[in-house]
């Protein structure tokens, strides 16, 4: 059994955020589904394939050269996460511990 790769790129939504004059483009695949749950001392991030690619893309956007320290993206159940999720903030920190 073989599967053919689709040449059609996934449909997506883009949001541009500007921090200290530096634009950052965050992209969500339309089929992305991500849920974040707090289990006390642990956080569970559960996502379908499109959701995992979307989160990876957000992290890569924050990791690009020239992105200012403190740049961040808020994800909530009304903004990028499935209903009932706890909020999640992805933030760049240039400090080394």
C-alpha positions as CSV (number, residue, x, y, z in Angstrom):
1,X,0.0,0.0,0.0
2,X,1.4,3.4,-1.0
3,X,0.1,6.8,-0.2
4,X,0.5,9.8,-2.5
5,X,1.6,13.1,-1.1
6,X,-0.7,15.9,-1.9
7,X,0.9,18.8,-3.8
8,X,-1.8,21.1,-2.5
9,X,-0.5,23.1,0.5
10,X,-2.7,23.0,3.6
11,X,-5.1,26.0,4.0
12,X,-3.9,28.3,6.7
13,X,-4.5,31.5,8.6
14,X,-1.7,34.0,9.2
15,X,-1.3,36.6,12.0
16,X,1.5,39.2,12.0
17,X,2.7,40.5,15.3
18,X,5.2,43.4,15.5
19,X,7.5,43.5,18.6
20,X,10.0,46.4,18.8
21,X,9.5,47.0,15.1
22,X,10.2,43.4,14.1
23,X,7.3,41.6,12.4
24,X,6.6,38.0,13.2
25,X,4.2,35.9,11.2
26,X,2.4,33.1,13.0
27,X,0.5,30.6,10.9
28,X,-2.3,28.2,11.8
29,X,-3.3,25.3,9.6
30,X,-7.1,25.2,9.2
31,X,-7.3,21.6,10.4
32,X,-5.1,22.2,13.5
33,X,-6.6,21.1,16.7
34,X,-4.7,21.6,20.0
35,X,-5.8,21.1,23.5
36,X,-3.8,22.2,26.6
37,X,-4.7,20.7,30.0
38,X,-3.2,21.4,33.4
39,X,-2.7,18.3,35.6
40,X,-1.3,20.2,38.6
41,X,2.4,19.7,38.3
42,X,2.2,18.8,34.6
43,X,0.9,20.3,31.5
44,X,-0.4,18.1,28.7
45,X,-0.4,19.5,25.1
46,X,-2.4,17.2,22.9
47,X,-2.6,17.9,19.2
48,X,-3.4,16.3,15.8
49,X,-0.8,16.4,13.1
50,X,-1.8,19.8,11.8
51,X,-1.8,21.1,15.4
52,X,1.7,19.8,16.0
53,X,2.9,21.4,12.8
54,X,1.3,24.7,13.8
55,X,2.9,24.7,17.3
56,X,6.3,23.8,15.8
57,X,5.9,26.7,13.4
58,X,5.1,29.1,16.2
59,X,8.2,28.0,18.1
60,X,10.4,28.3,14.9
61,X,9.0,31.8,14.4
62,X,10.0,32.9,17.9
63,X,13.5,31.2,17.4
64,X,14.3,33.2,14.2
65,X,17.4,35.5,14.2
66,X,16.5,39.1,15.1
67,X,13.3,38.3,17.1
68,X,13.5,40.5,20.2
69,X,13.7,39.0,23.7
70,X,10.3,38.8,25.3
71,X,8.4,38.3,22.1
72,X,5.5,36.0,22.8
73,X,2.3,34.5,21.6
74,X,-0.8,34.0,23.8
75,X,-2.9,30.9,22.9
76,X,-6.3,30.5,24.6
77,X,-9.5,28.4,24.0
78,X,-10.9,31.3,22.0
79,X,-7.6,31.9,20.2
80,X,-5.7,29.0,18.7
81,X,-6.7,26.2,21.2
82,X,-9.6,23.9,21.5
83,X,-12.5,24.9,23.7
84,X,-11.8,24.1,27.4
85,X,-8.1,24.4,27.1
86,X,-6.0,26.3,29.7
87,X,-4.0,29.3,28.3
88,X,-0.5,28.8,26.9
89,X,2.1,31.5,26.4
90,X,5.0,30.8,24.1
91,X,7.8,33.3,24.9
92,X,11.3,33.9,23.7
93,X,13.9,34.5,26.4
94,X,17.5,35.3,25.4
95,X,18.7,34.8,29.0
96,X,20.8,31.8,29.7
97,X,20.5,30.1,33.1
